[in-house]
Amino acid sequence: MKKITAIVRPEKLEPLKDALFAAKVSGMTVSQVQGCGSQHGWKEYYRGTEVLLNMVPKVKFEIICDDAEVDALIDVISATARTGSVGDGKIFVFPVDEVVRIRTDERGDEAI
């Protein structure tokens, strides 16, 4: 099993969620996060003072899937979230050793 974490632009929340459901993802966790990468934020003026805003709002998707589904899901996420501009986001893939469903105590693939 693998955990896919995708950090994308906030405006891609609904299109990506719909694309993942269309790809038969059994579930996902979505969080509103902030961060900075190569964008390094932007400057704004507040009451005449220049303020550097270097924390950019993003959306984080977390998905647990079978090893065989990873490449297909990465393709879906990339195609849906890509705008071609700096700040499109990143996808991280982590190994998952164990999954336990709390309600039934199922483990492994049955818990997903």
C-alpha positions as CSV (number, residue, x, y, z in Angstrom):
1,M,0.0,0.0,0.0
2,K,1.0,3.6,-0.6
3,K,0.0,7.0,0.7
4,I,-0.2,9.7,-2.0
5,T,-0.1,13.3,-0.8
6,A,-0.8,16.0,-3.3
7,I,-0.5,19.7,-2.5
8,V,-2.3,21.7,-5.1
9,R,-3.9,25.1,-5.8
10,P,-7.1,25.9,-3.9
11,E,-9.1,26.4,-7.1
12,K,-8.3,22.8,-8.1
13,L,-10.2,21.4,-5.1
14,E,-13.5,20.6,-6.8
15,P,-12.1,19.5,-10.2
16,L,-9.5,17.2,-8.5
17,K,-12.1,15.7,-6.1
18,D,-14.4,14.9,-9.0
19,A,-11.6,13.4,-11.0
20,L,-10.5,11.2,-8.1
21,F,-14.0,10.0,-7.5
22,A,-14.3,9.2,-11.3
23,A,-11.1,7.2,-10.9
24,K,-12.9,5.1,-8.3
25,V,-10.8,6.3,-5.3
26,S,-12.4,4.8,-2.2
27,G,-11.7,7.7,0.0
28,M,-9.5,10.8,0.6
29,T,-8.6,13.3,3.3
30,V,-8.6,17.0,2.2
31,S,-7.0,19.8,4.3
32,Q,-6.6,23.5,3.8
33,V,-2.9,24.2,4.3
34,Q,-0.4,27.0,3.8
35,G,3.2,26.8,2.5
36,C,5.8,28.2,0.3
37,G,8.0,26.8,-2.4
38,S,9.7,28.4,-5.4
39,Q,7.0,31.1,-5.5
40,H,8.3,32.7,-2.2
41,G,5.1,34.6,-1.8
42,W,4.3,38.2,-2.9
43,K,4.4,41.7,-1.5
44,E,1.3,43.7,-0.5
45,Y,0.9,47.0,1.1
46,Y,-1.1,47.2,4.4
47,R,-1.7,50.8,5.8
48,G,1.3,52.1,3.8
49,T,3.7,49.4,4.9
50,E,5.1,46.8,2.6
51,V,4.3,43.3,3.9
52,L,5.8,40.1,2.5
53,L,3.2,37.3,2.3
54,N,5.3,34.1,1.9
55,M,2.7,31.6,3.0
56,V,0.5,30.7,0.0
57,P,-2.8,28.9,0.6
58,K,-2.9,25.4,-0.8
59,V,-5.1,22.2,-0.6
60,K,-3.6,18.9,0.6
61,F,-5.1,15.6,-0.7
62,E,-4.1,12.4,1.1
63,I,-5.1,9.1,-0.4
64,I,-4.2,5.5,0.6
65,C,-4.2,3.1,-2.3
66,D,-2.9,-0.3,-3.6
67,D,0.6,-0.3,-5.1
68,A,-0.9,-1.0,-8.6
69,E,-3.1,2.1,-8.5
70,V,-0.3,4.6,-7.8
71,D,0.8,5.5,-11.3
72,A,-2.8,5.9,-12.6
73,L,-3.7,8.2,-9.7
74,I,-0.5,10.3,-10.1
75,D,-1.5,10.7,-13.8
76,V,-5.1,11.8,-12.8
77,I,-3.8,14.3,-10.2
78,S,-1.1,15.7,-12.5
79,A,-3.5,16.2,-15.4
80,T,-6.2,17.8,-13.3
81,A,-4.1,20.1,-11.2
82,R,-1.6,21.3,-13.9
83,T,-1.9,24.9,-15.1
84,G,1.7,25.2,-16.4
85,S,2.5,28.0,-14.0
86,V,4.8,28.1,-10.9
87,G,2.8,27.0,-7.9
88,D,0.9,24.0,-9.4
89,G,2.1,21.9,-6.4
90,K,3.8,18.6,-5.7
91,I,2.9,14.9,-5.3
92,F,4.6,12.8,-2.7
93,V,4.3,9.0,-2.4
94,F,5.0,7.2,0.9
95,P,5.0,3.5,1.8
96,V,2.2,2.4,4.2
97,D,3.0,-0.5,6.5
98,E,-0.4,-1.1,8.0
99,V,-4.0,0.1,7.9
100,V,-6.5,-0.7,10.6
101,R,-10.2,0.2,10.4
102,I,-11.1,1.2,13.9
103,R,-14.8,0.2,13.7
104,T,-14.3,-3.4,12.6
105,D,-10.6,-4.0,13.4
106,E,-10.1,-5.0,9.8
107,R,-6.4,-4.8,8.6
108,G,-4.6,-4.3,5.4
109,D,-6.4,-4.1,2.1
110,E,-9.8,-4.9,3.7
111,A,-9.5,-1.7,5.8
112,I,-9.2,0.5,2.8
